[in-house]
Amino acid sequence: MDYIVIIIAGAVLFFFILITSMFRRYKRCPSDRILVVYGKVGKTEGGARTAKCIHGGAAFIWPIIQDYSFMDLTPISIEVGLTNALSRQNIRVDVPSRFTVAISTEPGIMNNAAERLLGLQRQQIHDLAKDIIFGQLRLVVATMDIEEINSNRDKFLANVASNVEAELKKIGLKLINVNVTDIKDESGYIEALGKEAAAKAINDARKSVAEKNRDGSIGEALAMQEQRVKVADAEAMAVEGENLAKVKVANSDATRREREAEAEKIAVAAEKVQAAKALEEAYLAEKKAEDARAERDRAAQNATIVVGAEIQKEKAIIEAQAEAEKIRERARGEADAIYAKLEAEARGMYEILTKQAEGLDKIVKAAGNNAKDAVLLLISDKLPELVKMQTEAIKNIKIDKVTVWENGQNGDGKSSTANFVSGLYKSVPPLKDIFDMAGMDLPAYLGKPKEGSGEGAPAEK
């Protein structure tokens, strides 16, 4: 039992130590530092990764395979006392300046710092950055004139910052500030430029004072001239005002007299117009009275003649309407009679056709429902009438009234008169031809054609 307790206590203690170690390996990065994790930190496209830089976060450091370190982000101030630097004009100048640099927090530049500055002291980083700044500052001075360096400080500082920062990024630093305190040269060129500028400024100031004095004298003279002109103008305007006032008074008197005369004329004309209007109104009143009397007489005549004519016209219209109504009634009666007659005829025809249809139906049934035999029965029933019609066609011919000129007998032993009568009788259609035209054959019981006779010859029993 004691062994089990010891084993459990050992397991708990091991687990506690393990958890504590794990917590201790979880590192947080302050805002003024960069946490650099090195060892086995993964791979990149170019190969194995040397370090992982973290700013403002945290990371777990695996035991044995990883370790960590911090890099300080505190800015470093570097004083650069550059002397005897050759300018583009081969004039040596002194450019004392102060640069402020620090480790960069940009991802790519942080890796450069981790590779080249990790483990170095601040003084070592200071010296390394100072050497780089010295070289780049000399290079920038060598590419510019002294006038340009002295007068265009912004361009000079921009060139210095551009060149220096590009080199500092290679070791993981960034340029924060550049401050050039003063620029001097051994030959006194810059001092001479200063004296020239001062002399030019003094001369410009004197010239400006003289111009201002001249402008004051001219202004005073112009003010006096303007005063005299304005006084003369005022006096002239006063005289002109008096004259205008007199002219206005004269014009006012003339206008008054003119208006009085115009008013008098208007008054006289108005009196005459009013008198004429009174006469005109009197004449118009008399004319209206005459017109009223004439209108009254005309109305009386219209009442006598026109009203009578209107009455006659209305009477004629009424009579014409009555006559038209009678005609319409008569026509309607005739139409009804015609309709009744036609309807009766149609009914009679309908009855006849109905009876004929019933009779034909019975004939067809009697013929054994053979339509062709039924037609033959009908034709045989009509044969007496057909023969009668054939004989009727020539019975009224007056043979004694027919005159035939002939030359005697023909070759067949018949006279021309006999031939004429024979031909006349033959002109009557034979019975077989009638059947043929109807599309039927002559029944066998009526006979058959003789041998050697034509198709149109009648059959014999």
Contacts in CASP RR format, 6 or more apart in sequence:
PFRMAT RR
TARGET T0000
AUTHOR 0000-0000-0000
METHOD contacts of the structure
MODEL  1
MDYIVIIIAGAVLFFFILITSMFRRYKRCPSDRILVVYGKVGKTEGGART
AKCIHGGAAFIWPIIQDYSFMDLTPISIEVGLTNALSRQNIRVDVPSRFT
VAISTEPGIMNNAAERLLGLQRQQIHDLAKDIIFGQLRLVVATMDIEEIN
SNRDKFLANVASNVEAELKKIGLKLINVNVTDIKDESGYIEALGKEAAAK
AINDARKSVAEKNRDGSIGEALAMQEQRVKVADAEAMAVEGENLAKVKVA
NSDATRREREAEAEKIAVAAEKVQAAKALEEAYLAEKKAEDARAERDRAA
QNATIVVGAEIQKEKAIIEAQAEAEKIRERARGEADAIYAKLEAEARGMY
EILTKQAEGLDKIVKAAGNNAKDAVLLLISDKLPELVKMQTEAIKNIKID
KVTVWENGQNGDGKSSTANFVSGLYKSVPPLKDIFDMAGMDLPAYLGKPK
EGSGEGAPAEK
21 63 0 8 1.000
22 60 0 8 1.000
25 60 0 8 1.000
25 61 0 8 1.000
25 62 0 8 1.000
25 63 0 8 1.000
26 58 0 8 1.000
26 59 0 8 1.000
26 60 0 8 1.000
26 61 0 8 1.000
27 35 0 8 1.000
27 58 0 8 1.000
27 59 0 8 1.000
27 60 0 8 1.000
27 61 0 8 1.000
27 68 0 8 1.000
28 57 0 8 1.000
28 58 0 8 1.000
29 35 0 8 1.000
29 54 0 8 1.000
29 55 0 8 1.000
29 56 0 8 1.000
29 57 0 8 1.000
29 58 0 8 1.000
29 59 0 8 1.000
29 70 0 8 1.000
30 56 0 8 1.000
31 55 0 8 1.000
31 56 0 8 1.000
32 72 0 8 1.000
32 73 0 8 1.000
32 74 0 8 1.000
33 55 0 8 1.000
33 70 0 8 1.000
33 71 0 8 1.000
33 72 0 8 1.000
33 73 0 8 1.000
34 53 0 8 1.000
34 54 0 8 1.000
34 55 0 8 1.000
34 70 0 8 1.000
34 71 0 8 1.000
34 73 0 8 1.000
34 103 0 8 1.000
34 105 0 8 1.000
34 110 0 8 1.000
34 113 0 8 1.000
34 114 0 8 1.000
35 53 0 8 1.000
35 54 0 8 1.000
35 55 0 8 1.000
35 56 0 8 1.000
35 57 0 8 1.000
35 58 0 8 1.000
35 59 0 8 1.000
35 68 0 8 1.000
35 70 0 8 1.000
36 51 0 8 1.000
36 52 0 8 1.000
36 53 0 8 1.000
36 54 0 8 1.000
36 68 0 8 1.000
36 69 0 8 1.000
36 70 0 8 1.000
36 71 0 8 1.000
36 114 0 8 1.000
36 118 0 8 1.000
37 51 0 8 1.000
37 52 0 8 1.000
37 53 0 8 1.000
37 54 0 8 1.000
37 59 0 8 1.000
37 61 0 8 1.000
37 66 0 8 1.000
37 67 0 8 1.000
37 68 0 8 1.000
38 50 0 8 1.000
38 51 0 8 1.000
38 52 0 8 1.000
38 66 0 8 1.000
38 67 0 8 1.000
38 68 0 8 1.000
38 69 0 8 1.000
38 114 0 8 1.000
38 118 0 8 1.000
39 51 0 8 1.000
39 65 0 8 1.000
39 66 0 8 1.000
39 67 0 8 1.000
40 62 0 8 1.000
40 65 0 8 1.000
40 66 0 8 1.000
41 49 0 8 1.000
41 50 0 8 1.000
41 51 0 8 1.000
41 52 0 8 1.000
41 66 0 8 1.000
42 48 0 8 1.000
42 49 0 8 1.000
42 52 0 8 1.000
43 49 0 8 1.000
50 111 0 8 1.000
50 114 0 8 1.000
50 115 0 8 1.000
51 111 0 8 1.000
51 114 0 8 1.000
51 115 0 8 1.000
51 118 0 8 1.000
52 59 0 8 1.000
53 107 0 8 1.000
53 110 0 8 1.000
53 111 0 8 1.000
53 113 0 8 1.000
53 114 0 8 1.000
55 105 0 8 1.000
55 110 0 8 1.000
59 68 0 8 1.000
61 67 0 8 1.000
61 68 0 8 1.000
69 118 0 8 1.000
69 119 0 8 1.000
71 103 0 8 1.000
71 113 0 8 1.000
71 114 0 8 1.000
71 117 0 8 1.000
71 118 0 8 1.000
72 103 0 8 1.000
72 122 0 8 1.000
73 102 0 8 1.000
73 103 0 8 1.000
73 105 0 8 1.000
74 102 0 8 1.000
74 122 0 8 1.000
75 100 0 8 1.000
75 101 0 8 1.000
75 102 0 8 1.000
75 176 0 8 1.000
76 100 0 8 1.000
76 101 0 8 1.000
76 102 0 8 1.000
76 122 0 8 1.000
76 125 0 8 1.000
76 126 0 8 1.000
76 129 0 8 1.000
77 98 0 8 1.000
77 99 0 8 1.000
77 100 0 8 1.000
78 98 0 8 1.000
78 99 0 8 1.000
78 100 0 8 1.000
78 101 0 8 1.000
78 126 0 8 1.000
78 129 0 8 1.000
78 130 0 8 1.000
78 133 0 8 1.000
79 96 0 8 1.000
79 97 0 8 1.000
79 98 0 8 1.000
80 96 0 8 1.000
80 97 0 8 1.000
80 98 0 8 1.000
80 99 0 8 1.000
80 130 0 8 1.000
80 133 0 8 1.000
80 134 0 8 1.000
80 137 0 8 1.000
81 94 0 8 1.000
81 95 0 8 1.000
81 96 0 8 1.000
81 97 0 8 1.000
82 94 0 8 1.000
82 95 0 8 1.000
82 96 0 8 1.000
82 97 0 8 1.000
82 134 0 8 1.000
82 137 0 8 1.000
82 138 0 8 1.000
82 141 0 8 1.000
83 94 0 8 1.000
84 92 0 8 1.000
84 93 0 8 1.000
84 94 0 8 1.000
84 186 0 8 1.000
85 92 0 8 1.000
85 93 0 8 1.000
85 94 0 8 1.000
85 95 0 8 1.000
85 137 0 8 1.000
85 138 0 8 1.000
85 141 0 8 1.000
85 142 0 8 1.000
86 92 0 8 1.000
86 138 0 8 1.000
86 141 0 8 1.000
86 142 0 8 1.000
87 93 0 8 1.000
87 141 0 8 1.000
87 142 0 8 1.000
87 144 0 8 1.000
87 145 0 8 1.000
87 146 0 8 1.000
87 149 0 8 1.000
88 142 0 8 1.000
88 143 0 8 1.000
88 144 0 8 1.000
88 145 0 8 1.000
89 145 0 8 1.000
89 146 0 8 1.000
91 146 0 8 1.000
91 185 0 8 1.000
91 186 0 8 1.000
91 187 0 8 1.000
91 189 0 8 1.000
92 185 0 8 1.000
92 186 0 8 1.000
92 187 0 8 1.000
93 141 0 8 1.000
93 146 0 8 1.000
93 149 0 8 1.000
93 183 0 8 1.000
93 184 0 8 1.000
93 185 0 8 1.000
93 190 0 8 1.000
94 182 0 8 1.000
94 183 0 8 1.000
94 184 0 8 1.000
94 185 0 8 1.000
95 137 0 8 1.000
95 141 0 8 1.000
95 149 0 8 1.000
95 180 0 8 1.000
95 183 0 8 1.000
96 180 0 8 1.000
96 181 0 8 1.000
96 182 0 8 1.000
97 137 0 8 1.000
97 160 0 8 1.000
97 178 0 8 1.000
97 179 0 8 1.000
97 180 0 8 1.000
97 181 0 8 1.000
98 178 0 8 1.000
98 179 0 8 1.000
98 181 0 8 1.000
99 129 0 8 1.000
99 133 0 8 1.000
99 164 0 8 1.000
99 175 0 8 1.000
99 177 0 8 1.000
99 178 0 8 1.000
99 179 0 8 1.000
100 175 0 8 1.000
100 176 0 8 1.000
100 177 0 8 1.000
100 178 0 8 1.000
101 129 0 8 1.000
101 168 0 8 1.000
101 173 0 8 1.000
101 174 0 8 1.000
101 175 0 8 1.000
101 176 0 8 1.000
102 173 0 8 1.000
102 174 0 8 1.000
102 176 0 8 1.000
103 110 0 8 1.000
103 113 0 8 1.000
103 117 0 8 1.000
103 172 0 8 1.000
103 173 0 8 1.000
103 174 0 8 1.000
104 110 0 8 1.000
104 113 0 8 1.000
104 169 0 8 1.000
104 172 0 8 1.000
104 173 0 8 1.000
104 174 0 8 1.000
106 174 0 8 1.000
109 169 0 8 1.000
109 172 0 8 1.000
109 173 0 8 1.000
109 174 0 8 1.000
110 172 0 8 1.000
112 169 0 8 1.000
112 170 0 8 1.000
112 171 0 8 1.000
112 172 0 8 1.000
113 171 0 8 1.000
113 172 0 8 1.000
113 173 0 8 1.000
116 171 0 8 1.000
116 172 0 8 1.000
117 125 0 8 1.000
117 171 0 8 1.000
117 172 0 8 1.000
117 173 0 8 1.000
120 128 0 8 1.000
125 173 0 8 1.000
128 171 0 8 1.000
129 168 0 8 1.000
129 171 0 8 1.000
129 173 0 8 1.000
132 164 0 8 1.000
132 167 0 8 1.000
132 168 0 8 1.000
132 171 0 8 1.000
133 164 0 8 1.000
133 168 0 8 1.000
136 160 0 8 1.000
136 163 0 8 1.000
136 164 0 8 1.000
136 167 0 8 1.000
137 160 0 8 1.000
137 164 0 8 1.000
139 163 0 8 1.000
140 156 0 8 1.000
140 159 0 8 1.000
140 160 0 8 1.000
140 163 0 8 1.000
141 149 0 8 1.000
143 159 0 8 1.000
144 155 0 8 1.000
144 156 0 8 1.000
144 159 0 8 1.000
146 185 0 8 1.000
146 189 0 8 1.000
146 190 0 8 1.000
146 193 0 8 1.000
147 193 0 8 1.000
148 155 0 8 1.000
148 156 0 8 1.000
149 156 0 8 1.000
149 183 0 8 1.000
150 183 0 8 1.000
150 190 0 8 1.000
150 193 0 8 1.000
153 180 0 8 1.000
156 180 0 8 1.000
157 178 0 8 1.000
157 180 0 8 1.000
160 178 0 8 1.000
160 180 0 8 1.000
161 175 0 8 1.000
161 178 0 8 1.000
164 175 0 8 1.000
164 178 0 8 1.000
165 174 0 8 1.000
165 175 0 8 1.000
168 174 0 8 1.000
168 175 0 8 1.000
183 190 0 8 1.000
184 190 0 8 1.000
360 374 0 8 1.000
363 374 0 8 1.000
363 377 0 8 1.000
363 378 0 8 1.000
364 370 0 8 1.000
364 371 0 8 1.000
364 374 0 8 1.000
366 374 0 8 1.000
366 377 0 8 1.000
367 373 0 8 1.000
367 374 0 8 1.000
367 377 0 8 1.000
372 440 0 8 1.000
375 440 0 8 1.000
376 440 0 8 1.000
376 443 0 8 1.000
379 435 0 8 1.000
379 438 0 8 1.000
379 440 0 8 1.000
380 443 0 8 1.000
383 431 0 8 1.000
386 431 0 8 1.000
386 434 0 8 1.000
387 431 0 8 1.000
390 428 0 8 1.000
390 429 0 8 1.000
393 428 0 8 1.000
394 424 0 8 1.000
394 425 0 8 1.000
394 428 0 8 1.000
397 424 0 8 1.000
399 421 0 8 1.000
402 417 0 8 1.000
402 420 0 8 1.000
404 416 0 8 1.000
404 417 0 8 1.000
404 420 0 8 1.000
405 416 0 8 1.000
406 415 0 8 1.000
406 416 0 8 1.000
406 417 0 8 1.000
407 416 0 8 1.000
408 415 0 8 1.000
408 416 0 8 1.000
409 415 0 8 1.000
410 416 0 8 1.000
410 419 0 8 1.000
414 422 0 8 1.000
430 456 0 8 1.000
430 457 0 8 1.000
430 458 0 8 1.000
431 442 0 8 1.000
431 446 0 8 1.000
431 458 0 8 1.000
431 459 0 8 1.000
432 442 0 8 1.000
432 449 0 8 1.000
432 455 0 8 1.000
432 456 0 8 1.000
432 457 0 8 1.000
432 458 0 8 1.000
432 459 0 8 1.000
433 456 0 8 1.000
435 441 0 8 1.000
435 442 0 8 1.000
436 455 0 8 1.000
442 448 0 8 1.000
442 459 0 8 1.000
446 459 0 8 1.000
446 461 0 8 1.000
447 459 0 8 1.000
447 460 0 8 1.000
447 461 0 8 1.000
448 459 0 8 1.000
449 455 0 8 1.000
449 456 0 8 1.000
449 457 0 8 1.000
449 459 0 8 1.000
450 457 0 8 1.000
450 459 0 8 1.000
450 460 0 8 1.000
END
